[in-house]
Amino acid sequence: LVVEVPAGKEFQTGAEVWLLPISTKVPVSIERGENRGKTITYNNVVRRWVKLGEWKGDSETFTIALKEVQAADIDSVAVLVQNGGANAPGTVLGAAIVSVR
């Protein structure tokens, strides 16, 4: 996968670029409670967060092998460019999603 982040002229602080492998539909059987016996389908379930790197405002390209993030239940990936860091996330500056199947 190749992620291209364009330059941002108004950019002032550090941002992180994250890749999120996603399962678009995950059926879950309910085994207890008032919904016992039913199946609920969750949509766009993020399976993990993979940090691609830092973005400092210049045009930048990040690359990761698809096999590093793809599992049997992964059919899409999202990319987030977000101010701040994992301990204190800030504003999402950009986002995209693409199918990998």
N, C-alpha and C positions, 0 to 999 in steps of 0.2 A: 504494500500500500504506500502511496506517495501522497503526502499532505502538504499543500502549498498555502502558506499564509502570506498575504500581500502586506506591503508596507502600510503603516498607519501614521499619518502625519501628526495627528493630535495626541499620539500616544505619549504618556508621561512616566509611567511606572512599569515594573516588571509584570509579566504575565506567564502563565504556564499553558502548554498545549497538551491536551489529554485525548486519548483514544478510548472509547467505551464500546466493547463488544456487546451486542444486543441479541436477545432472543425475542423475535417479534410477537410470538404467541406461546404461552406456557400454561397448559391445562393443569389444574391442581384439584385432586379429589379431596373433598371435605369429609373427614372421618368422625368429627364430634360436633356437638352443639345442634342448634336448630336447623342448620343447613346440611347436616349429615346426609351422605349419599348423593349429594350434588357435586357437580364439577364446575369450577370457576376458571375462566381463562384470563390470565393476566397478560397485558399487552406491553411491548417494548421494555422488557426486563433487562436492566444493565447487569451483566455478569461479573464485571471487574473494571477497574480503572488502570490504564497504562499511561504513565507519563512519557510523552514523546520528547519533551524538552522545554527550554525557556524561549520566550519570544520577547525581543527588546524593541520592537517597532519597525525593524527593517524587514524587507521581503525575505522569507526563509522557507526552506523545504525540509521536511522530516520524512524519513523512510523507515518502515518496519515490515518484516516478512509476514505475510498473511498467516502462515502456519503458526506464528507465535501467538496469535489471538483467536484463531478459528478453532472451534470445537464442534462436535456434532450438532449442538443446539444453537450455534451462532449463525445468524443469517443476515445481520446488518452490523454496521459500526457507525458510531457518532464521533465527531471531533468537536471539542470545546476549546476555545481560547479564552482564558479567564484570568482577570487581575487577581493579585494576591497569591496565596499558596494553599496547600492542603490543610494547614492548621487554621488559616484565616482566609477563606475564599472570598473573592470580591465579585465585581460585575462581570458577567459573561460578555465578552467583546465580539464573539462570533461563534457560530455553530453550523454544522452540516451533518447530514446522515446519508449513507449510501448502502445499498444492498451488496452483499458479498457472495451471493448464491447465484 
